[in-house]
Amino acid sequence: MTAFSQVYSVRSNARRAARAHGFDPASVTACKGGFHFPLPDKSTKPAKRATVDTSKALQSERQQRKYRAQRKAAKAEAAAALAPEPMPAAAPKSAKPAKREAPRTMGSGGDKAAAVFAMMLQPKGAAISDICKATGWLPHTARARLSAIREAHKATHTFDRVRLLGETFYYARPQTEEAA
């Protein structure tokens, strides 16, 4: 009785296993549930295994590895040729710069925020498009900074927002003593 290998679901896997065990990959046959190859009968004298000449395959693999290594080296040389010159090392810092006397109240855009607040104090107010042009901010950034400006000056000023003809205007008015 002939024994069979385990059942493989894909023919190529069965052929690969047969080749690995030293059998002819052409001996793979279909069976219920997949593919298998016959194993030698253990009760009889083991027959000489069919040999598969793998020297050409190995030579081909070696050539492929060599070719890949050459391509990798060529790519590395090309990348090195295109790489920018390394920057010279920076001089060591001698001493820390002096700290500011008074920190800004509006974060890093304090000067721009002051200009926006001055625009809001004008009688015509400040349109969001005018704020964006004056500061270089995007509209969502301008609205966020307006919120910070309102928060910083809410004790001394009242703030209004008016939408007129598709444009939003922002106003700041000093608080009167009655409103305070």
VMD Tcl script that builds the backbone (N, CA, C; Angstrom):
set m [mol new atoms 540]
animate dup $m
set s [atomselect $m all]
$s set {name element resname resid chain x y z} {
  {N N MET 1 A 0.843 -1.176 0.000}
  {CA C MET 1 A 0.000 0.000 0.000}
  {C C MET 1 A 0.888 1.239 0.000}
  {N N THR 2 A 0.544 2.181 -0.819}
  {CA C THR 2 A 1.346 3.385 -0.966}
  {C C THR 2 A 0.869 4.447 0.017}
  {N N ALA 3 A 1.778 5.057 0.717}
  {CA C ALA 3 A 1.451 6.156 1.622}
  {C C ALA 3 A 1.566 7.466 0.863}
  {N N PHE 4 A 0.776 8.436 1.316}
  {CA C PHE 4 A 0.793 9.745 0.658}
  {C C PHE 4 A 1.194 10.825 1.654}
  {N N SER 5 A 1.660 11.890 1.107}
  {CA C SER 5 A 2.052 13.032 1.943}
  {C C SER 5 A 0.799 13.692 2.494}
  {N N GLN 6 A 1.018 14.720 3.259}
  {CA C GLN 6 A -0.132 15.475 3.737}
  {C C GLN 6 A -0.839 16.107 2.554}
  {N N VAL 7 A -2.061 16.542 2.753}
  {CA C VAL 7 A -2.860 17.135 1.680}
  {C C VAL 7 A -2.594 18.636 1.654}
  {N N TYR 8 A -2.294 19.143 0.482}
  {CA C TYR 8 A -2.043 20.568 0.276}
  {C C TYR 8 A -3.219 21.153 -0.492}
  {N N SER 9 A -3.644 22.333 -0.127}
  {CA C SER 9 A -4.810 22.927 -0.780}
  {C C SER 9 A -4.463 23.521 -2.145}
  {N N VAL 10 A -3.200 23.804 -2.384}
  {CA C VAL 10 A -2.785 24.415 -3.638}
  {C C VAL 10 A -1.743 23.518 -4.288}
  {N N ARG 11 A -1.862 23.301 -5.571}
  {CA C ARG 11 A -0.954 22.402 -6.292}
  {C C ARG 11 A 0.494 22.881 -6.182}
  {N N SER 12 A 0.708 24.173 -6.285}
  {CA C SER 12 A 2.084 24.674 -6.247}
  {C C SER 12 A 2.748 24.387 -4.904}
  {N N ASN 13 A 1.975 24.428 -3.803}
  {CA C ASN 13 A 2.546 24.111 -2.496}
  {C C ASN 13 A 2.927 22.641 -2.420}
  {N N ALA 14 A 2.099 21.757 -2.989}
  {CA C ALA 14 A 2.404 20.325 -2.990}
  {C C ALA 14 A 3.648 20.054 -3.836}
  {N N ARG 15 A 3.759 20.726 -4.973}
  {CA C ARG 15 A 4.942 20.536 -5.833}
  {C C ARG 15 A 6.206 21.021 -5.118}
  {N N ARG 16 A 6.093 22.126 -4.407}
  {CA C ARG 16 A 7.235 22.660 -3.665}
  {C C ARG 16 A 7.665 21.688 -2.577}
  {N N ALA 17 A 6.694 21.108 -1.856}
  {CA C ALA 17 A 7.011 20.153 -0.801}
  {C C ALA 17 A 7.639 18.890 -1.391}
  {N N ALA 18 A 7.119 18.419 -2.524}
  {CA C ALA 18 A 7.684 17.231 -3.171}
  {C C ALA 18 A 9.126 17.489 -3.561}
  {N N ARG 19 A 9.401 18.650 -4.112}
  {CA C ARG 19 A 10.757 19.014 -4.511}
  {C C ARG 19 A 11.664 19.061 -3.286}
  {N N ALA 20 A 11.152 19.606 -2.159}
  {CA C ALA 20 A 11.951 19.714 -0.940}
  {C C ALA 20 A 12.280 18.336 -0.365}
  {N N HIS 21 A 11.383 17.343 -0.554}
  {CA C HIS 21 A 11.612 15.986 -0.047}
  {C C HIS 21 A 12.370 15.120 -1.040}
  {N N GLY 22 A 12.730 15.697 -2.175}
  {CA C GLY 22 A 13.516 14.959 -3.144}
  {C C GLY 22 A 12.688 14.147 -4.120}
  {N N PHE 23 A 11.405 14.449 -4.271}
  {CA C PHE 23 A 10.544 13.739 -5.206}
  {C C PHE 23 A 10.310 14.578 -6.440}
  {N N ASP 24 A 9.893 13.912 -7.471}
  {CA C ASP 24 A 9.587 14.592 -8.720}
  {C C ASP 24 A 8.308 15.411 -8.534}
  {N N PRO 25 A 8.343 16.729 -8.772}
  {CA C PRO 25 A 7.140 17.545 -8.616}
  {C C PRO 25 A 6.004 17.106 -9.534}
  {N N ALA 26 A 6.328 16.402 -10.631}
  {CA C ALA 26 A 5.286 15.939 -11.543}
  {C C ALA 26 A 4.472 14.806 -10.922}
  {N N SER 27 A 4.946 14.205 -9.821}
  {CA C SER 27 A 4.212 13.119 -9.184}
  {C C SER 27 A 3.055 13.616 -8.321}
  {N N VAL 28 A 2.874 14.923 -8.187}
  {CA C VAL 28 A 1.773 15.482 -7.401}
  {C C VAL 28 A 0.469 15.160 -8.113}
  {N N THR 29 A -0.486 14.619 -7.350}
  {CA C THR 29 A -1.788 14.270 -7.921}
  {C C THR 29 A -2.893 14.905 -7.112}
  {N N ALA 30 A -4.041 15.063 -7.757}
  {CA C ALA 30 A -5.210 15.611 -7.081}
  {C C ALA 30 A -5.846 14.532 -6.236}
  {N N CYS 31 A -6.379 14.905 -5.102}
  {CA C CYS 31 A -7.099 13.976 -4.240}
  {C C CYS 31 A -8.273 14.718 -3.620}
  {N N LYS 32 A -9.041 14.046 -2.823}
  {CA C LYS 32 A -10.170 14.678 -2.170}
  {C C LYS 32 A -9.632 15.708 -1.166}
  {N N GLY 33 A -9.979 16.933 -1.363}
  {CA C GLY 33 A -9.539 17.993 -0.459}
  {C C GLY 33 A -8.284 18.708 -0.891}
  {N N GLY 34 A -7.660 18.330 -2.008}
  {CA C GLY 34 A -6.483 19.072 -2.423}
  {C C GLY 34 A -5.544 18.262 -3.277}
  {N N PHE 35 A -4.230 18.357 -2.962}
  {CA C PHE 35 A -3.189 17.710 -3.756}
  {C C PHE 35 A -2.201 17.036 -2.818}
  {N N HIS 36 A -1.584 15.935 -3.270}
  {CA C HIS 36 A -0.568 15.240 -2.486}
  {C C HIS 36 A 0.381 14.516 -3.435}
  {N N PHE 37 A 1.460 13.974 -2.883}
  {CA C PHE 37 A 2.403 13.202 -3.682}
  {C C PHE 37 A 2.679 11.886 -2.944}
  {N N PRO 38 A 2.977 10.833 -3.682}
  {CA C PRO 38 A 3.176 9.529 -3.044}
  {C C PRO 38 A 4.514 9.467 -2.316}
  {N N LEU 39 A 4.483 8.855 -1.144}
  {CA C LEU 39 A 5.699 8.617 -0.375}
  {C C LEU 39 A 6.123 7.170 -0.600}
  {N N PRO 40 A 7.402 6.833 -0.458}
  {CA C PRO 40 A 7.843 5.451 -0.659}
  {C C PRO 40 A 7.283 4.545 0.430}
  {N N ASP 41 A 7.034 3.310 0.081}
  {CA C ASP 41 A 6.512 2.316 1.013}
  {C C ASP 41 A 7.630 1.929 1.979}
  {N N LYS 42 A 7.379 2.005 3.277}
  {CA C LYS 42 A 8.420 1.738 4.266}
  {C C LYS 42 A 8.714 0.245 4.394}
  {N N SER 43 A 7.756 -0.622 3.995}
  {CA C SER 43 A 7.967 -2.062 4.144}
  {C C SER 43 A 8.951 -2.610 3.111}
  {N N THR 44 A 9.063 -1.932 2.013}
  {CA C THR 44 A 9.985 -2.386 0.977}
  {C C THR 44 A 11.299 -1.646 1.108}
  {N N LYS 45 A 12.265 -2.161 0.398}
  {CA C LYS 45 A 13.577 -1.524 0.401}
  {C C LYS 45 A 13.438 -0.133 -0.233}
  {N N PRO 46 A 13.957 0.886 0.444}
  {CA C PRO 46 A 13.806 2.226 -0.115}
  {C C PRO 46 A 14.466 2.320 -1.483}
  {N N ALA 47 A 13.716 2.842 -2.389}
  {CA C ALA 47 A 14.230 3.031 -3.742}
  {C C ALA 47 A 15.078 4.287 -3.777}
  {N N LYS 48 A 15.919 4.349 -4.741}
  {CA C LYS 48 A 16.764 5.532 -4.897}
  {C C LYS 48 A 15.864 6.712 -5.235}
  {N N ARG 49 A 16.046 7.754 -4.475}
  {CA C ARG 49 A 15.214 8.938 -4.685}
  {C C ARG 49 A 15.527 9.567 -6.028}
  {N N ALA 50 A 14.468 10.077 -6.612}
  {CA C ALA 50 A 14.664 10.786 -7.871}
  {C C ALA 50 A 15.379 12.094 -7.564}
  {N N THR 51 A 16.410 12.354 -8.288}
  {CA C THR 51 A 17.161 13.581 -8.049}
  {C C THR 51 A 16.750 14.635 -9.059}
  {N N VAL 52 A 16.672 15.808 -8.554}
  {CA C VAL 52 A 16.322 16.938 -9.400}
  {C C VAL 52 A 17.565 17.803 -9.501}
  {N N ASP 53 A 17.947 18.129 -10.692}
  {CA C ASP 53 A 19.136 18.943 -10.904}
  {C C ASP 53 A 18.803 20.393 -10.530}
  {N N THR 54 A 19.340 20.810 -9.396}
  {CA C THR 54 A 19.063 22.168 -8.925}
  {C C THR 54 A 20.238 23.096 -9.154}
  {N N SER 55 A 21.289 22.630 -9.780}
  {CA C SER 55 A 22.474 23.472 -9.951}
  {C C SER 55 A 22.159 24.691 -10.810}
  {N N LYS 56 A 21.344 24.485 -11.858}
  {CA C LYS 56 A 20.989 25.629 -12.699}
  {C C LYS 56 A 20.117 26.623 -11.937}
  {N N ALA 57 A 19.187 26.085 -11.148}
  {CA C ALA 57 A 18.325 26.967 -10.360}
  {C C ALA 57 A 19.154 27.761 -9.361}
  {N N LEU 58 A 20.104 27.081 -8.674}
  {CA C LEU 58 A 20.953 27.785 -7.711}
  {C C LEU 58 A 21.822 28.812 -8.405}
  {N N GLN 59 A 22.349 28.448 -9.565}
  {CA C GLN 59 A 23.165 29.400 -10.309}
  {C C GLN 59 A 22.328 30.615 -10.682}
  {N N SER 60 A 21.091 30.372 -11.078}
  {CA C SER 60 A 20.206 31.478 -11.428}
  {C C SER 60 A 19.939 32.354 -10.204}
  {N N GLU 61 A 19.733 31.728 -9.042}
  {CA C GLU 61 A 19.509 32.496 -7.824}
  {C C GLU 61 A 20.731 33.330 -7.469}
  {N N ARG 62 A 21.912 32.732 -7.618}
  {CA C ARG 62 A 23.148 33.484 -7.344}
  {C C ARG 62 A 23.279 34.678 -8.275}
  {N N GLN 63 A 22.968 34.466 -9.541}
  {CA C GLN 63 A 23.047 35.570 -10.501}
  {C C GLN 63 A 22.049 36.663 -10.135}
  {N N GLN 64 A 20.855 36.255 -9.720}
  {CA C GLN 64 A 19.859 37.251 -9.339}
  {C C GLN 64 A 20.321 38.040 -8.121}
  {N N ARG 65 A 20.875 37.346 -7.108}
  {CA C ARG 65 A 21.372 38.060 -5.928}
  {C C ARG 65 A 22.480 39.034 -6.295}
  {N N LYS 66 A 23.389 38.582 -7.167}
  {CA C LYS 66 A 24.499 39.438 -7.596}
  {C C LYS 66 A 23.959 40.663 -8.337}
  {N N TYR 67 A 22.978 40.437 -9.219}
  {CA C TYR 67 A 22.386 41.537 -9.981}
  {C C TYR 67 A 21.696 42.528 -9.045}
  {N N ARG 68 A 20.959 41.994 -8.053}
  {CA C ARG 68 A 20.282 42.880 -7.094}
  {C C ARG 68 A 21.297 43.696 -6.297}
  {N N ALA 69 A 22.386 43.083 -5.891}
  {CA C ALA 69 A 23.422 43.793 -5.139}
  {C C ALA 69 A 24.053 44.897 -5.986}
  {N N GLN 70 A 24.281 44.599 -7.274}
  {CA C GLN 70 A 24.843 45.622 -8.162}
  {C C GLN 70 A 23.871 46.791 -8.325}
  {N N ARG 71 A 22.580 46.490 -8.481}
  {CA C ARG 71 A 21.579 47.554 -8.634}
  {C C ARG 71 A 21.478 48.388 -7.371}
  {N N LYS 72 A 21.538 47.723 -6.219}
  {CA C LYS 72 A 21.466 48.437 -4.949}
  {C C LYS 72 A 22.657 49.382 -4.800}
  {N N ALA 73 A 23.848 48.919 -5.175}
  {CA C ALA 73 A 25.047 49.754 -5.099}
  {C C ALA 73 A 24.941 50.934 -6.058}
  {N N ALA 74 A 24.406 50.699 -7.260}
  {CA C ALA 74 A 24.262 51.789 -8.229}
  {C C ALA 74 A 23.274 52.834 -7.723}
  {N N LYS 75 A 22.184 52.378 -7.109}
  {CA C LYS 75 A 21.215 53.324 -6.548}
  {C C LYS 75 A 21.837 54.127 -5.415}
  {N N ALA 76 A 22.629 53.486 -4.580}
  {CA C ALA 76 A 23.278 54.182 -3.472}
  {C C ALA 76 A 24.245 55.242 -3.989}
  {N N GLU 77 A 24.995 54.910 -5.062}
  {CA C GLU 77 A 25.913 55.885 -5.654}
  {C C GLU 77 A 25.151 57.069 -6.225}
  {N N ALA 78 A 24.035 56.801 -6.903}
  {CA C ALA 78 A 23.234 57.881 -7.478}
  {C C ALA 78 A 22.653 58.765 -6.381}
  {N N ALA 79 A 22.190 58.156 -5.304}
  {CA C ALA 79 A 21.636 58.933 -4.195}
  {C C ALA 79 A 22.720 59.777 -3.539}
  {N N ALA 80 A 23.919 59.228 -3.415}
  {CA C ALA 80 A 25.019 59.975 -2.810}
  {C C ALA 80 A 25.418 61.158 -3.691}
  {N N ALA 81 A 25.342 60.969 -5.012}
  {CA C ALA 81 A 25.703 62.056 -5.920}
  {C C ALA 81 A 24.685 63.190 -5.854}
  {N N LEU 82 A 23.422 62.841 -5.611}
  {CA C LEU 82 A 22.373 63.856 -5.560}
  {C C LEU 82 A 22.212 64.480 -4.181}
  {N N ALA 83 A 22.793 63.877 -3.168}
  {CA C ALA 83 A 22.638 64.368 -1.805}
  {C C ALA 83 A 23.332 65.724 -1.656}
  {N N PRO 84 A 22.718 66.644 -0.897}
  {CA C PRO 84 A 23.357 67.943 -0.686}
  {C C PRO 84 A 24.593 67.805 0.195}
  {N N GLU 85 A 25.459 68.780 0.077}
  {CA C GLU 85 A 26.680 68.805 0.880}
  {C C GLU 85 A 26.286 68.917 2.354}
  {N N PRO 86 A 26.965 68.233 3.243}
  {CA C PRO 86 A 26.629 68.357 4.659}
  {C C PRO 86 A 26.977 69.755 5.166}
  {N N MET 87 A 26.138 70.257 6.046}
  {CA C MET 87 A 26.350 71.591 6.593}
  {C C MET 87 A 27.474 71.535 7.620}
  {N N PRO 88 A 28.267 72.589 7.701}
  {CA C PRO 88 A 29.326 72.596 8.710}
  {C C PRO 88 A 28.718 72.620 10.111}
  {N N ALA 89 A 29.462 72.087 11.054}
  {CA C ALA 89 A 28.973 72.034 12.425}
  {C C ALA 89 A 28.809 73.448 12.976}
  {N N ALA 90 A 27.758 73.649 13.732}
  {CA C ALA 90 A 27.485 74.957 14.317}
  {C C ALA 90 A 28.464 75.216 15.455}
  {N N ALA 91 A 28.782 76.473 15.622}
  {CA C ALA 91 A 29.674 76.854 16.713}
  {C C ALA 91 A 28.956 76.626 18.038}
  {N N PRO 92 A 29.667 76.223 19.068}
  {CA C PRO 92 A 29.001 75.994 20.353}
  {C C PRO 92 A 28.446 77.297 20.918}
  {N N LYS 93 A 27.317 77.159 21.588}
  {CA C LYS 93 A 26.698 78.348 22.187}
  {C C LYS 93 A 27.504 78.750 23.413}
  {N N SER 94 A 27.763 80.046 23.503}
  {CA C SER 94 A 28.582 80.506 24.613}
  {C C SER 94 A 27.731 80.771 25.852}
  {N N ALA 95 A 26.694 81.538 25.696}
  {CA C ALA 95 A 25.866 81.862 26.850}
  {C C ALA 95 A 24.418 81.950 26.398}
  {N N LYS 96 A 23.514 81.731 27.325}
  {CA C LYS 96 A 22.105 81.827 26.994}
  {C C LYS 96 A 21.728 83.294 26.808}
  {N N PRO 97 A 20.843 83.580 25.827}
  {CA C PRO 97 A 20.419 84.970 25.674}
  {C C PRO 97 A 19.563 85.390 26.870}
  {N N ALA 98 A 19.564 86.685 27.109}
  {CA C ALA 98 A 18.805 87.217 28.238}
  {C C ALA 98 A 17.311 87.020 27.981}
  {N N LYS 99 A 16.582 86.747 29.042}
  {CA C LYS 99 A 15.149 86.549 28.906}
  {C C LYS 99 A 14.456 87.901 28.735}
  {N N ARG 100 A 13.278 87.847 28.125}
  {CA C ARG 100 A 12.508 89.081 27.934}
  {C C ARG 100 A 12.053 89.618 29.280}
  {N N GLU 101 A 11.921 90.931 29.332}
  {CA C GLU 101 A 11.496 91.555 30.582}
  {C C GLU 101 A 10.036 91.213 30.885}
  {N N ALA 102 A 9.167 91.402 29.876}
  {CA C ALA 102 A 7.747 91.120 30.082}
  {C C ALA 102 A 7.283 90.163 28.987}
  {N N PRO 103 A 6.694 89.057 29.346}
  {CA C PRO 103 A 6.223 88.130 28.315}
  {C C PRO 103 A 5.030 88.720 27.574}
  {N N ARG 104 A 4.880 88.326 26.331}
  {CA C ARG 104 A 3.744 88.797 25.535}
  {C C ARG 104 A 2.467 88.178 26.070}
  {N N THR 105 A 1.406 88.960 26.019}
  {CA C THR 105 A 0.134 88.455 26.522}
  {C C THR 105 A -0.626 87.672 25.471}
  {N N MET 106 A -0.282 87.821 24.182}
  {CA C MET 106 A -1.037 87.196 23.111}
  {C C MET 106 A -0.293 86.041 22.466}
  {N N GLY 107 A 0.745 85.555 23.028}
  {CA C GLY 107 A 1.493 84.484 22.389}
  {C C GLY 107 A 2.472 85.048 21.378}
  {N N SER 108 A 2.834 84.255 20.409}
  {CA C SER 108 A 3.878 84.657 19.474}
  {C C SER 108 A 3.412 85.712 18.483}
  {N N GLY 109 A 2.106 85.899 18.291}
  {CA C GLY 109 A 1.609 86.883 17.329}
  {C C GLY 109 A 1.116 88.137 18.009}
  {N N GLY 110 A 1.773 88.566 19.082}
  {CA C GLY 110 A 1.313 89.714 19.869}
  {C C GLY 110 A 1.221 91.002 19.071}
  {N N ASP 111 A 2.190 91.261 18.193}
  {CA C ASP 111 A 2.167 92.492 17.411}
  {C C ASP 111 A 0.997 92.471 16.433}
  {N N LYS 112 A 0.771 91.341 15.800}
  {CA C LYS 112 A -0.345 91.226 14.868}
  {C C LYS 112 A -1.673 91.332 15.609}
  {N N ALA 113 A -1.738 90.724 16.785}
  {CA C ALA 113 A -2.966 90.783 17.574}
  {C C ALA 113 A -3.266 92.220 17.985}
  {N N ALA 114 A -2.227 92.985 18.312}
  {CA C ALA 114 A -2.426 94.389 18.669}
  {C C ALA 114 A -2.946 95.172 17.464}
  {N N ALA 115 A -2.428 94.860 16.284}
  {CA C ALA 115 A -2.904 95.535 15.076}
  {C C ALA 115 A -4.361 95.170 14.794}
  {N N VAL 116 A -4.726 93.928 15.011}
  {CA C VAL 116 A -6.116 93.502 14.800}
  {C C VAL 116 A -7.019 94.195 15.812}
  {N N PHE 117 A -6.593 94.292 17.061}
  {CA C PHE 117 A -7.394 94.970 18.079}
  {C C PHE 117 A -7.587 96.438 17.719}
  {N N ALA 118 A -6.545 97.065 17.175}
  {CA C ALA 118 A -6.667 98.466 16.746}
  {C C ALA 118 A -7.652 98.586 15.582}
  {N N MET 119 A -7.638 97.617 14.669}
  {CA C MET 119 A -8.594 97.629 13.560}
  {C C MET 119 A -10.027 97.489 14.081}
  {N N MET 120 A -10.217 96.673 15.117}
  {CA C MET 120 A -11.555 96.458 15.671}
  {C C MET 120 A -12.078 97.687 16.393}
  {N N LEU 121 A -11.181 98.523 16.890}
  {CA C LEU 121 A -11.593 99.741 17.593}
  {C C LEU 121 A -12.074 100.836 16.644}
  {N N GLN 122 A -11.760 100.726 15.353}
  {CA C GLN 122 A -12.208 101.733 14.388}
  {C C GLN 122 A -13.733 101.710 14.284}
  {N N PRO 123 A -14.339 102.838 13.899}
  {CA C PRO 123 A -15.808 102.884 13.814}
  {C C PRO 123 A -16.390 101.879 12.817}
  {N N LYS 124 A -15.687 101.618 11.733}
  {CA C LYS 124 A -16.220 100.665 10.745}
  {C C LYS 124 A -15.926 99.216 11.121}
  {N N GLY 125 A -15.140 98.966 12.178}
  {CA C GLY 125 A -14.815 97.622 12.598}
  {C C GLY 125 A -13.760 96.997 11.699}
  {N N ALA 126 A -13.642 95.702 11.786}
  {CA C ALA 126 A -12.652 94.982 10.989}
  {C C ALA 126 A -13.333 93.783 10.346}
  {N N ALA 127 A -13.285 93.736 9.017}
  {CA C ALA 127 A -13.828 92.578 8.305}
  {C C ALA 127 A -12.817 91.439 8.388}
  {N N ILE 128 A -13.320 90.208 8.361}
  {CA C ILE 128 A -12.425 89.050 8.459}
  {C C ILE 128 A -11.443 89.031 7.294}
  {N N SER 129 A -11.879 89.454 6.118}
  {CA C SER 129 A -10.974 89.479 4.960}
  {C C SER 129 A -9.881 90.525 5.159}
  {N N ASP 130 A -10.222 91.667 5.767}
  {CA C ASP 130 A -9.209 92.698 6.041}
  {C C ASP 130 A -8.190 92.202 7.077}
  {N N ILE 131 A -8.681 91.486 8.072}
  {CA C ILE 131 A -7.779 90.936 9.095}
  {C C ILE 131 A -6.808 89.945 8.453}
  {N N CYS 132 A -7.335 89.088 7.562}
  {CA C CYS 132 A -6.483 88.094 6.909}
  {C C CYS 132 A -5.434 88.768 6.026}
  {N N LYS 133 A -5.818 89.815 5.318}
  {CA C LYS 133 A -4.854 90.523 4.460}
  {C C LYS 133 A -3.783 91.215 5.293}
  {N N ALA 134 A -4.186 91.830 6.400}
  {CA C ALA 134 A -3.238 92.587 7.217}
  {C C ALA 134 A -2.247 91.680 7.951}
  {N N THR 135 A -2.680 90.501 8.327}
  {CA C THR 135 A -1.827 89.644 9.150}
  {C C THR 135 A -1.221 88.473 8.395}
  {N N GLY 136 A -1.814 88.073 7.265}
  {CA C GLY 136 A -1.344 86.904 6.546}
  {C C GLY 136 A -1.900 85.604 7.120}
  {N N TRP 137 A -2.877 85.713 8.029}
  {CA C TRP 137 A -3.483 84.529 8.619}
  {C C TRP 137 A -4.563 83.980 7.705}
  {N N LEU 138 A -4.867 82.703 7.857}
  {CA C LEU 138 A -6.025 82.110 7.207}
  {C C LEU 138 A -7.261 82.437 8.045}
  {N N PRO 139 A -8.451 82.373 7.450}
  {CA C PRO 139 A -9.654 82.771 8.198}
  {C C PRO 139 A -9.842 82.028 9.514}
  {N N HIS 140 A -9.576 80.716 9.544}
  {CA C HIS 140 A -9.779 79.992 10.803}
  {C C HIS 140 A -8.785 80.432 11.869}
  {N N THR 141 A -7.579 80.814 11.446}
  {CA C THR 141 A -6.586 81.319 12.394}
  {C C THR 141 A -7.000 82.687 12.906}
  {N N ALA 142 A -7.505 83.516 12.010}
  {CA C ALA 142 A -7.949 84.856 12.411}
  {C C ALA 142 A -9.086 84.756 13.424}
  {N N ARG 143 A -10.045 83.868 13.199}
  {CA C ARG 143 A -11.161 83.723 14.149}
  {C C ARG 143 A -10.665 83.226 15.501}
  {N N ALA 144 A -9.684 82.330 15.496}
  {CA C ALA 144 A -9.126 81.842 16.759}
  {C C ALA 144 A -8.419 82.968 17.508}
  {N N ARG 145 A -7.670 83.771 16.797}
  {CA C ARG 145 A -6.970 84.897 17.448}
  {C C ARG 145 A -7.958 85.952 17.944}
  {N N LEU 146 A -9.069 86.141 17.209}
  {CA C LEU 146 A -10.103 87.072 17.680}
  {C C LEU 146 A -10.673 86.583 19.010}
  {N N SER 147 A -10.828 85.302 19.155}
  {CA C SER 147 A -11.308 84.748 20.416}
  {C C SER 147 A -10.317 85.047 21.543}
  {N N ALA 148 A -9.037 84.906 21.262}
  {CA C ALA 148 A -8.013 85.206 22.277}
  {C C ALA 148 A -7.997 86.699 22.613}
  {N N ILE 149 A -8.188 87.544 21.596}
  {CA C ILE 149 A -8.220 88.998 21.830}
  {C C ILE 149 A -9.422 89.345 22.700}
  {N N ARG 150 A -10.584 88.764 22.395}
  {CA C ARG 150 A -11.782 89.029 23.215}
  {C C ARG 150 A -11.543 88.601 24.655}
  {N N GLU 151 A -10.922 87.456 24.843}
  {CA C GLU 151 A -10.669 86.950 26.187}
  {C C GLU 151 A -9.707 87.870 26.952}
  {N N ALA 152 A -8.714 88.388 26.261}
  {CA C ALA 152 A -7.718 89.244 26.916}
  {C C ALA 152 A -8.280 90.615 27.286}
  {N N HIS 153 A -9.243 91.115 26.524}
  {CA C HIS 153 A -9.750 92.478 26.742}
  {C C HIS 153 A -11.186 92.513 27.226}
  {N N LYS 154 A -11.744 91.396 27.671}
  {CA C LYS 154 A -13.162 91.373 28.018}
  {C C LYS 154 A -13.488 92.217 29.247}
  {N N ALA 155 A -12.510 92.510 30.084}
  {CA C ALA 155 A -12.768 93.312 31.273}
  {C C ALA 155 A -12.932 94.788 30.922}
  {N N THR 156 A -12.337 95.246 29.823}
  {CA C THR 156 A -12.355 96.683 29.516}
  {C C THR 156 A -13.125 97.025 28.245}
  {N N HIS 157 A -13.493 96.033 27.439}
  {CA C HIS 157 A -14.160 96.305 26.171}
  {C C HIS 157 A -15.318 95.338 25.951}
  {N N THR 158 A -16.269 95.779 25.120}
  {CA C THR 158 A -17.338 94.892 24.670}
  {C C THR 158 A -17.084 94.573 23.209}
  {N N PHE 159 A -17.445 93.398 22.804}
  {CA C PHE 159 A -17.161 92.947 21.450}
  {C C PHE 159 A -18.455 92.550 20.760}
  {N N ASP 160 A -18.549 92.904 19.475}
  {CA C ASP 160 A -19.709 92.546 18.670}
  {C C ASP 160 A -19.240 91.942 17.363}
  {N N ARG 161 A -20.125 91.100 16.799}
  {CA C ARG 161 A -19.875 90.523 15.481}
  {C C ARG 161 A -21.141 90.731 14.666}
  {N N VAL 162 A -20.954 91.287 13.455}
  {CA C VAL 162 A -22.086 91.556 12.579}
  {C C VAL 162 A -21.803 90.931 11.228}
  {N N ARG 163 A -22.794 90.182 10.722}
  {CA C ARG 163 A -22.674 89.614 9.376}
  {C C ARG 163 A -23.492 90.485 8.444}
  {N N LEU 164 A -22.827 90.991 7.411}
  {CA C LEU 164 A -23.480 91.915 6.495}
  {C C LEU 164 A -23.054 91.578 5.074}
  {N N LEU 165 A -24.002 91.212 4.218}
  {CA C LEU 165 A -23.762 90.906 2.808}
  {C C LEU 165 A -22.652 89.858 2.623}
  {N N GLY 166 A -22.717 88.808 3.410}
  {CA C GLY 166 A -21.755 87.716 3.268}
  {C C GLY 166 A -20.401 87.996 3.887}
  {N N GLU 167 A -20.217 89.094 4.545}
  {CA C GLU 167 A -18.948 89.450 5.184}
  {C C GLU 167 A -19.199 89.593 6.680}
  {N N THR 168 A -18.248 89.160 7.491}
  {CA C THR 168 A -18.372 89.263 8.937}
  {C C THR 168 A -17.468 90.384 9.429}
  {N N PHE 169 A -18.053 91.288 10.215}
  {CA C PHE 169 A -17.329 92.419 10.774}
  {C C PHE 169 A -17.253 92.247 12.282}
  {N N TYR 170 A -16.092 92.584 12.832}
  {CA C TYR 170 A -15.869 92.484 14.263}
  {C C TYR 170 A -15.607 93.875 14.819}
  {N N TYR 171 A -16.275 94.199 15.947}
  {CA C TYR 171 A -16.155 95.509 16.568}
  {C C TYR 171 A -15.712 95.350 18.017}
  {N N ALA 172 A -14.944 96.337 18.491}
  {CA C ALA 172 A -14.573 96.422 19.900}
  {C C ALA 172 A -14.884 97.833 20.371}
  {N N ARG 173 A -15.592 97.949 21.482}
  {CA C ARG 173 A -15.951 99.258 22.048}
  {C C ARG 173 A -15.547 99.277 23.520}
  {N N PRO 174 A -14.981 100.397 23.950}
  {CA C PRO 174 A -14.673 100.479 25.389}
  {C C PRO 174 A -15.974 100.400 26.205}
  {N N GLN 175 A -15.900 99.746 27.344}
  {CA C GLN 175 A -17.090 99.637 28.188}
  {C C GLN 175 A -17.349 100.968 28.868}
  {N N THR 176 A -18.630 101.311 28.954}
  {CA C THR 176 A -18.984 102.530 29.685}
  {C C THR 176 A -19.119 102.157 31.159}
  {N N GLU 177 A -19.137 103.188 32.018}
  {CA C GLU 177 A -19.205 102.918 33.456}
  {C C GLU 177 A -20.521 102.272 33.829}
  {N N GLU 178 A -21.585 102.571 33.082}
  {CA C GLU 178 A -22.905 102.002 33.372}
  {C C GLU 178 A -22.887 100.491 33.096}
  {N N ALA 179 A -22.214 100.068 32.009}
  {CA C ALA 179 A -22.190 98.660 31.618}
  {C C ALA 179 A -21.272 97.854 32.524}
  {N N ALA 180 A -20.273 98.523 33.095}
  {CA C ALA 180 A -19.316 97.808 33.945}
  {C C ALA 180 A -19.933 97.534 35.253}
}
mol reanalyze $m
mol bondsrecalc $m
mol representation Tube
mol addrep $m
